[in-house]
Amino acid sequence: MMAPEQPSSSLAVLTAKEIEILRLLTAGHTVKSIAVRLGRSEASINERLRDARRKTGVGSSRELARLLDSQKNWDRKIDLPANASPPDTPAALVPGARHSGSKGVILMLAAIPLAAVGLYLAAPGLENHQSTPVAAHAAAPRQPPLVGTWSLDVMRIPADERPQRVTIAFRIASDGKWSSEVEIVAPDGSSRHGESTAATDGVPVPITGNLGFADTVSLRQPAPNTLVATFGKKGAPVSTRVYTVEKDRKAMKETIIWAGESIPKLETTYFTRID
């Protein structure tokens, strides 16, 4: 069902970031793939979509994206060059629309607005996008195994050491660096958190927050499903943690090697994906 016609003035209240996210939806992306592209969390993307729906009164994000794409003033709102796309969006760019033109023409038309927002998709993916929304979802780039939010299986921790909750979120920024967020809720309800952004080159970067046990971290990635993080404090190593994702992408194992002069102490903890 097509979205009801909305006056252009109702779309003028949208911010540039909301328009960018809506246009990515039009291109066939999911909330997860948009979050990876923009280096943001899925919660942040969903919040902007909710704001856009509230301000325009359109009940569906994808309907709002199609409506926005059909407006003649689309290019002006996102500061595209005047020749970036024709004023009237052709049906070839609307997910699920029937097309009478050749695939070559459809691909050429689709490539223009995609390039304007810094996207790239392989030609087979674009052809699938023009067929049906289901095919567009299948053509979206698959995220690396580690990307997502993970929750510690606290029931495997001894009762006298068991925290209430531990979560780790991994994502990849547009420059290829890994962003990590850690939250630890202690048995007494107090919370500690830490954030860092680092390349996988082994160079230590600062950790912001109040983790306490570490102030720097360096990353290595020996395999797509593995990330090695070495934590330090005041220039001295504290621990090395190896995160390995199982083939089903739903479980992650953390192997902790504690630094020290004696024989290193090894610990293993287990996480499950929660997003």
C-alpha positions as CSV (number, residue, x, y, z in Angstrom):
1,M,0.0,0.0,0.0
2,M,1.4,3.3,-1.0
3,A,1.9,6.1,1.5
4,P,-0.8,8.9,1.4
5,E,0.3,12.0,-0.4
6,Q,2.0,14.5,1.9
7,P,2.6,18.2,1.3
8,S,6.2,19.2,0.7
9,S,6.1,21.4,3.8
10,S,5.8,18.3,6.0
11,L,9.0,16.9,4.6
12,A,10.9,20.2,5.1
13,V,11.0,19.5,8.9
14,L,13.3,16.5,8.3
15,T,17.0,16.9,9.2
16,A,19.8,16.0,6.7
17,K,20.7,12.9,8.8
18,E,17.0,11.7,8.8
19,I,16.9,12.2,5.0
20,E,20.2,10.3,4.5
21,I,18.9,7.3,6.6
22,L,15.6,7.3,4.7
23,R,17.4,7.3,1.4
24,L,19.5,4.3,2.5
25,L,16.2,2.5,3.3
26,T,15.0,3.3,-0.3
27,A,18.2,1.8,-1.6
28,G,17.3,-1.5,0.1
29,H,19.4,-1.3,3.3
30,T,18.3,-2.6,6.7
31,V,18.7,-0.8,10.0
32,K,21.7,-3.0,10.7
33,S,23.5,-2.3,7.5
34,I,22.7,1.5,7.8
35,A,24.3,1.4,11.3
36,V,27.4,-0.2,9.9
37,R,27.7,2.3,7.0
38,L,27.3,5.3,9.2
39,G,29.2,4.0,12.2
40,R,26.2,4.4,14.5
41,S,24.3,2.1,16.8
42,E,21.0,0.5,15.6
43,A,19.2,2.2,18.5
44,S,20.4,5.6,17.2
45,I,19.2,4.8,13.6
46,N,15.8,3.6,14.9
47,E,15.4,6.7,17.0
48,R,16.0,9.0,14.0
49,L,13.4,7.0,12.0
50,R,10.9,7.3,14.8
51,D,11.5,11.1,14.9
52,A,11.0,11.3,11.1
53,R,7.7,9.4,11.3
54,R,6.5,11.5,14.2
55,K,7.2,14.8,12.5
56,T,5.7,13.8,9.1
57,G,2.8,11.7,10.4
58,V,3.7,8.8,8.1
59,G,3.3,5.4,9.9
60,S,6.0,3.4,8.1
61,S,9.6,4.3,7.6
62,R,9.8,2.7,4.2
63,E,6.6,4.5,3.0
64,L,8.1,7.7,4.2
65,A,11.4,6.9,2.3
66,R,9.4,6.3,-0.9
67,L,7.4,9.4,-0.4
68,L,10.5,11.5,0.1
69,D,12.2,10.0,-2.9
70,S,9.3,11.0,-5.1
71,Q,9.5,14.7,-4.2
72,K,10.8,17.1,-6.8
73,N,12.8,19.0,-4.2
74,W,14.7,15.9,-3.0
75,D,18.1,17.0,-4.4
76,R,17.8,20.4,-2.7
77,K,17.1,18.9,0.7
78,I,20.3,16.7,0.8
79,D,22.5,19.2,-1.1
80,L,23.0,17.0,-4.1
81,P,24.3,18.5,-7.3
82,A,21.5,19.6,-9.6
83,N,22.4,16.9,-12.2
84,A,22.8,14.1,-9.6
85,S,19.3,12.7,-10.3
86,P,16.2,13.7,-12.3
87,P,13.6,15.8,-10.4
88,D,11.0,13.1,-10.7
89,T,12.3,9.8,-9.3
90,P,11.7,7.1,-11.9
91,A,9.8,4.0,-10.9
92,A,13.0,2.0,-11.4
93,L,14.2,3.4,-8.1
94,V,11.1,2.4,-6.0
95,P,11.5,-1.0,-4.3
96,G,8.9,-3.5,-5.6
97,A,7.9,-1.4,-8.6
98,R,7.4,-3.1,-12.0
99,H,9.9,-2.0,-14.6
100,S,9.5,-1.9,-18.4
101,G,13.1,-0.8,-19.1
102,S,16.1,-2.9,-19.5
103,K,18.2,-3.9,-16.5
104,G,21.1,-1.8,-17.9
105,V,18.9,1.4,-17.8
106,I,17.7,0.5,-14.3
107,L,21.3,0.0,-13.0
108,M,22.4,3.3,-14.6
109,L,19.5,5.3,-12.9
110,A,20.0,3.6,-9.6
111,A,23.8,4.3,-9.5
112,I,23.4,8.1,-9.7
113,P,21.6,8.7,-6.3
114,L,23.6,5.9,-4.6
115,A,26.9,7.5,-5.6
116,A,25.6,10.8,-4.2
117,V,25.5,9.5,-0.7
118,G,28.7,7.5,-0.8
119,L,27.2,4.0,-1.3
120,Y,28.4,1.2,-3.5
121,L,26.7,-2.0,-4.3
122,A,27.7,-4.7,-6.8
123,A,25.8,-4.9,-10.0
124,P,24.0,-8.2,-9.2
125,G,22.9,-6.7,-5.9
126,L,21.3,-3.7,-7.7
127,E,19.5,-6.0,-10.1
128,N,18.1,-8.0,-7.2
129,H,17.1,-4.7,-5.5
130,Q,15.0,-3.8,-8.6
131,S,13.1,-7.1,-8.4
132,T,11.5,-7.2,-5.0
133,P,12.1,-5.9,-1.4
134,V,13.0,-9.5,-0.3
135,A,15.8,-9.7,-2.9
136,A,17.0,-6.3,-1.8
137,H,17.3,-7.5,1.7
138,A,19.3,-10.5,0.6
139,A,21.7,-8.3,-1.5
140,A,22.6,-6.1,1.5
141,P,26.3,-6.5,2.6
142,R,26.6,-9.1,5.3
143,Q,28.1,-7.8,8.5
144,P,31.4,-9.2,9.9
145,P,30.7,-11.9,12.5
146,L,31.9,-9.8,15.5
147,V,29.7,-6.8,14.7
148,G,26.8,-6.5,17.1
149,T,26.0,-6.4,20.9
150,W,26.9,-9.4,23.1
151,S,25.8,-10.3,26.6
152,L,27.8,-12.3,29.1
153,D,26.4,-15.6,30.3
154,V,26.7,-14.6,34.0
155,M,25.4,-18.0,35.2
156,R,28.8,-19.5,34.3
157,I,30.6,-17.1,36.7
158,P,31.1,-18.2,40.3
159,A,28.4,-16.8,42.5
160,D,30.7,-14.8,44.7
161,E,32.2,-13.1,41.6
162,R,29.1,-12.9,39.4
163,P,28.1,-9.4,38.0
164,Q,24.5,-8.5,37.3
165,R,25.3,-7.9,33.6
166,V,28.1,-7.4,31.1
167,T,27.6,-6.3,27.5
168,I,30.1,-5.7,24.8
169,A,29.2,-3.9,21.5
170,F,31.4,-4.1,18.4
171,R,31.0,-2.1,15.3
172,I,33.1,-0.9,12.3
173,A,33.4,2.8,11.4
174,S,33.5,4.1,7.9
175,D,37.3,4.3,8.1
176,G,37.6,0.6,8.9
177,K,38.4,1.2,12.6
178,W,36.7,-0.9,15.3
179,S,34.5,0.9,17.9
180,S,34.0,-1.0,21.2
181,E,31.6,-0.3,24.1
182,V,31.7,-2.2,27.3
183,E,29.3,-2.0,30.2
184,I,29.7,-3.9,33.5
185,V,27.0,-3.8,36.2
186,A,28.4,-5.1,39.5
187,P,26.5,-7.3,42.0
188,D,25.7,-4.1,44.0
189,G,24.2,-2.4,41.0
190,S,27.1,0.0,40.4
191,S,28.0,0.5,36.7
192,R,31.3,0.8,34.9
193,H,31.7,1.5,31.2
194,G,34.4,2.1,28.6
195,E,34.6,3.1,24.9
196,S,37.4,3.0,22.4
197,T,38.0,3.3,18.7
198,A,41.1,1.5,17.2
199,A,42.5,0.1,14.0
200,T,43.6,-3.5,14.0
201,D,47.3,-2.6,13.8
202,G,48.3,-3.3,17.4
203,V,48.7,0.4,18.3
204,P,47.4,1.2,21.8
205,V,44.6,3.8,21.9
206,P,43.0,5.4,25.0
207,I,39.8,4.0,26.7
208,T,37.3,6.6,27.8
209,G,35.0,5.9,30.7
210,N,35.5,4.4,34.2
211,L,36.5,0.8,33.6
212,G,39.3,1.2,36.2
213,F,41.3,-1.9,35.4
214,A,42.6,-0.5,32.0
215,D,43.2,2.8,30.3
216,T,44.4,1.6,26.8
217,V,43.6,-1.1,24.4
218,S,45.3,-2.4,21.2
219,L,43.6,-4.6,18.6
220,R,44.6,-7.4,16.2
221,Q,42.3,-9.4,13.9
222,P,43.9,-12.6,12.7
223,A,40.7,-13.9,11.2
224,P,37.2,-12.5,10.3
225,N,35.6,-14.2,13.3
226,T,38.4,-13.4,15.8
227,L,39.5,-10.2,17.5
228,V,42.5,-10.0,19.9
229,A,42.4,-7.1,22.4
230,T,45.4,-6.3,24.7
231,F,44.5,-4.1,27.6
232,G,47.1,-1.9,29.5
233,K,47.2,0.5,32.4
234,K,49.8,3.2,32.9
235,G,51.9,1.6,30.2
236,A,52.0,-1.9,31.6
237,P,50.0,-4.9,30.1
238,V,47.0,-6.1,32.1
239,S,45.4,-8.8,30.0
240,T,45.0,-10.1,26.5
241,R,41.5,-11.1,25.5
242,V,40.7,-13.2,22.4
243,Y,37.1,-13.0,21.2
244,T,36.0,-15.8,18.8
245,V,32.5,-16.0,17.2
246,E,31.0,-19.4,16.5
247,K,29.8,-20.4,13.0
248,D,26.2,-19.7,13.8
249,R,27.1,-16.1,14.7
250,K,25.0,-16.4,17.9
251,A,27.7,-17.3,20.4
252,M,31.0,-15.7,21.2
253,K,33.8,-17.1,23.5
254,E,36.2,-14.8,25.3
255,T,39.6,-16.3,26.4
256,I,41.4,-14.1,28.9
257,I,45.1,-14.3,29.5
258,W,46.1,-12.3,32.6
259,A,49.6,-10.7,32.5
260,G,52.0,-11.2,35.4
261,E,55.4,-12.5,36.3
262,S,54.1,-15.9,37.2
263,I,52.5,-18.4,34.9
264,P,49.6,-16.6,33.1
265,K,46.2,-17.3,34.4
266,L,43.6,-18.3,31.8
267,E,39.9,-17.7,32.0
268,T,37.1,-18.4,29.5
269,T,33.8,-16.7,29.4
270,Y,30.8,-17.0,27.0
271,F,28.6,-14.4,25.4
272,T,25.4,-14.6,23.3
273,R,24.3,-12.1,20.7
274,I,21.4,-9.8,21.7
275,D,20.9,-7.8,18.6
